[in-house]
Amino acid sequence: MSKFDVYTMVTDRIIAELEKGNIPWRKPWVGVKSNRKNAAISGSTGKPYSILNQMMLGKPGEWYTYKQATERGGKVRKGEKSSVVVFWSQYSKQVVEDDESGNPVIKVKPMWILKYYNVFHIDQIEGLTPRWDKDDEVIDPESVPTPCEEADVIVRGYLTASGVTLHHVRGDRAFYRPSDDSVTVPEMSQFKECAEYYSTLFHELTHSTGHETRLNRHSKTAFFGNEEYSKEELVAEIGASALVNYCGLESEGSFKNSAAYIQSWLKALKNDKRLIVSASAKADKAVDLILG
């Protein structure tokens, strides 16, 4: 029997969704950071899962391990199938390296391994009521910003904190330029709706988080079409999707859903079983940085 590979399991599940015509990182309910609304959350802590686990679980609401459900007095219905949550576990490993004099020395280095555990949605469990569905405070609907207003606040906050320069140029190009740490996008009036504008802008701002003064993610060997470029593009795609979802800006126009688009990511994921895991983790960090 071959050794179980968590990376392969995760990638196979994302590929299966793409092959159905679904883009897993473009779910309208994906939860980000401390926002529990419409997110897949841990029933034990009330916290939203990572972006990757949001994709893996595929359904908002509370999720519990079998043990957690039992301890709360619930019972998983017979025949229900569990879903998977992945996480990083750290361990120490001894390695032999040469010191400054060229002599071999033993060093202890921290290492990370991807692990998983099984969970059940609260709908699969008898005897449990949601723990985290109550509002912490009463909110005046008139005081709630519109999705576009919320997106604008996020953008202005990130630009101020990061020092990234934003240029609006009437045209058809959108890009991030590391050399002068600037983002260029078309004017808002060129977009049919603000969702399309902020989807484009969030994509380029996610790229900007990779600057060497921030998350230091950019590869100097990346160029259009090569492997490094594709990896960074997926980070930006996932990051932009999460931010658009966070603001409640989903629309048909805010995302590309063409067959060619899906096929391009299917090919990339099939060629690299670690791509979706790595890109999702980097997108998580990028989103956290943009949200401050």
BELHU-V147978 format. One record per backbone hydrogen bond with DSSP energy under -0.5 kcal/mol. CO is the residue of the C=O (numbers start at 0). NH is the residue of the N-H. E is the energy in kcal/mol with one decimal. If there is no record, write none. Layout:
CO | NH | E
CO | NH | E
This chain:
3 | 5 | -0.6
4 | 8 | -2.0
5 | 9 | -2.6
6 | 10 | -2.7
7 | 11 | -2.8
8 | 12 | -1.7
9 | 13 | -2.0
10 | 14 | -2.8
11 | 15 | -2.1
12 | 16 | -1.5
13 | 17 | -2.2
14 | 18 | -2.6
15 | 19 | -0.7
16 | 19 | -0.7
16 | 21 | -2.5
17 | 20 | -1.6
21 | 23 | -0.8
22 | 25 | -2.4
23 | 26 | -0.6
26 | 29 | -1.4
31 | 34 | -2.4
32 | 47 | -0.6
33 | 35 | -0.9
35 | 38 | -1.9
38 | 40 | -0.6
38 | 60 | -2.6
39 | 48 | -2.3
40 | 62 | -1.8
41 | 45 | -3.0
46 | 41 | -2.6
49 | 53 | -2.3
50 | 54 | -2.0
51 | 55 | -2.2
52 | 56 | -2.8
53 | 57 | -2.1
60 | 40 | -2.8
61 | 121 | -2.2
62 | 42 | -2.9
63 | 119 | -3.3
64 | 68 | -2.4
65 | 69 | -2.2
66 | 70 | -2.6
67 | 71 | -1.3
68 | 73 | -2.9
69 | 72 | -1.7
74 | 125 | -3.1
76 | 79 | -1.8
82 | 118 | -2.7
84 | 116 | -2.2
86 | 114 | -3.1
88 | 112 | -2.4
90 | 110 | -3.5
92 | 108 | -2.8
94 | 96 | -0.6
94 | 106 | -3.2
96 | 104 | -3.2
98 | 101 | -1.9
102 | 98 | -2.5
104 | 96 | -2.7
104 | 106 | -0.5
106 | 94 | -3.0
106 | 108 | -0.6
108 | 92 | -2.3
110 | 90 | -2.4
112 | 88 | -2.6
112 | 114 | -0.5
114 | 86 | -2.3
116 | 84 | -2.6
118 | 82 | -3.0
119 | 63 | -2.7
120 | 123 | -2.4
121 | 124 | -1.4
123 | 76 | -2.5
124 | 127 | -0.6
125 | 74 | -2.1
136 | 138 | -0.5
138 | 140 | -0.6
139 | 142 | -2.1
139 | 143 | -0.5
140 | 143 | -1.0
145 | 149 | -2.7
146 | 150 | -2.3
147 | 151 | -2.1
148 | 152 | -2.0
149 | 153 | -2.1
150 | 154 | -2.5
151 | 155 | -2.7
152 | 156 | -2.3
153 | 157 | -2.3
154 | 158 | -2.7
155 | 159 | -2.2
156 | 160 | -2.2
157 | 161 | -2.8
158 | 162 | -2.1
164 | 166 | -0.5
164 | 182 | -3.2
166 | 168 | -0.6
166 | 184 | -2.3
168 | 170 | -0.5
174 | 183 | -2.8
175 | 177 | -0.6
176 | 179 | -0.7
176 | 180 | -0.6
176 | 181 | -1.9
180 | 164 | -1.9
181 | 176 | -3.2
182 | 166 | -3.2
183 | 174 | -2.3
184 | 168 | -2.0
186 | 189 | -2.0
187 | 190 | -1.9
192 | 195 | -0.7
192 | 196 | -1.3
193 | 197 | -2.8
194 | 198 | -2.1
195 | 199 | -1.9
196 | 200 | -2.6
197 | 201 | -3.0
198 | 202 | -1.5
199 | 203 | -1.8
200 | 204 | -2.6
201 | 205 | -2.3
202 | 206 | -1.6
203 | 207 | -1.7
204 | 208 | -1.0
205 | 208 | -0.7
206 | 209 | -1.8
207 | 210 | -1.6
208 | 214 | -2.4
209 | 216 | -1.5
209 | 217 | -1.7
210 | 213 | -2.3
210 | 215 | -2.5
218 | 221 | -1.4
222 | 225 | -2.4
225 | 229 | -2.2
226 | 230 | -2.2
227 | 231 | -2.0
228 | 232 | -2.2
229 | 233 | -1.9
230 | 234 | -1.8
231 | 235 | -2.2
232 | 236 | -2.4
233 | 237 | -2.7
234 | 238 | -2.7
235 | 239 | -2.6
236 | 240 | -2.2
237 | 241 | -2.4
238 | 242 | -2.1
239 | 243 | -2.6
240 | 244 | -2.4
241 | 245 | -2.2
242 | 246 | -1.7
243 | 247 | -0.7
243 | 248 | -2.6
244 | 247 | -0.8
250 | 253 | -0.8
251 | 254 | -0.6
257 | 261 | -2.1
258 | 262 | -2.7
259 | 263 | -2.0
260 | 264 | -1.5
261 | 265 | -2.3
262 | 266 | -2.3
263 | 267 | -1.7
264 | 268 | -2.6
265 | 269 | -2.2
266 | 270 | -1.3
267 | 271 | -0.8
271 | 274 | -1.3
273 | 277 | -2.6
274 | 278 | -3.0
275 | 279 | -2.0
276 | 280 | -1.9
277 | 281 | -2.2
278 | 282 | -2.4
279 | 283 | -2.3
280 | 284 | -1.7
281 | 285 | -2.1
282 | 286 | -2.9
283 | 287 | -2.3
284 | 288 | -2.1
285 | 289 | -2.4
286 | 290 | -2.5
287 | 291 | -0.6
288 | 291 | -0.6
